[in-house]
Amino acid sequence: MSTVGIPALQGGEDVNDMEAGYLMSKLFQLPMQFAIPDILYWEEIEPGAPGLEQQGLRVLEVTGEFVSYASGLPTKYGAEPSTNDYLALALAKQEGCPLLTGDQALRQAAQSEDVSVMGSVWLLRVMVENKLLNVDQALAALGLMKERKRRLPWAEAERVLNGLRGIQ
């Protein structure tokens, strides 16, 4: 089972997208593990969405070496992303896993650091590919995200999901 690191961005943008689409239970049914730095979880996620650990979210410690790595990233990429975002990037690097984020500045930093990046559109795609949702359900969830003012590349998401109609 692969691990995907999840950064928190104003409460975890991709987590918020999944909540807006009522897909949290599906998220943790995927054949992969999701992880988050412990400090980020306790500061930004747990207060607003307690119980994610029980659903399968792994709360991991960023080791000293990678905390040092994260502390050097603002010098290279600036104060945005936040310290906690950089810790999520450091955790992805530490664990050798992709980073799940929709934050453009963090995506760019991760790609510059040779860390692969995934987002909410990817999550919807893999939910369909793993038969947790069909395309119509994924599009309906996408509609709920849009109604709840989530920020996604709507046309790309619809194109990707509609392109999956043949695999159902």
C-alpha positions, 0 to 999 in steps of 0.5 A: 500500500502506498503512502500519500502525504497530506499538507494542511492548507487553511485546514487542509484544502484537499481534505476540505474538498473531500468534505465538501463533496461528502467523500471522506469515507471514500478517501480512506477506502482507497488502496493507499495510506494518507499521512500528515505531520503531527504538528500540522494535524494537531494545529490545523486539522484535528480541531475542525475534523477530529477522528481522522486518525480512526478513519486511517489518517497516519499522523507522523513525526517529521524527523530532525533532519527533515525539520532542518530541511523544511526550515531551509525551504522559505529561503529558497521559495519564500514565506508562502507556503507556511511553515506547516506546509513546508513540513508537509513537503518535508514529510513527503520527502522523508517518506518518499511519497507524493504530496497532496495539495492544491496550493500553487506555491507549495506545488511549485516548491514540491516540484522543484524539490523533486516531490511528485504532487497530486490534488483533488482532481487526482483523488476523484480520478482514483476513486473512480478507477478503484470503483469507489464512485462511478463517474456520475457520482464523482461529477455530483461530488464535484458539483457539491465542491463547486457549490461550497466555493472550493477552488478547483480547475473545474473544466479540467476536472470535468474533462478528466472525469468524463474521460473515465466513462469507458472504464466503469 
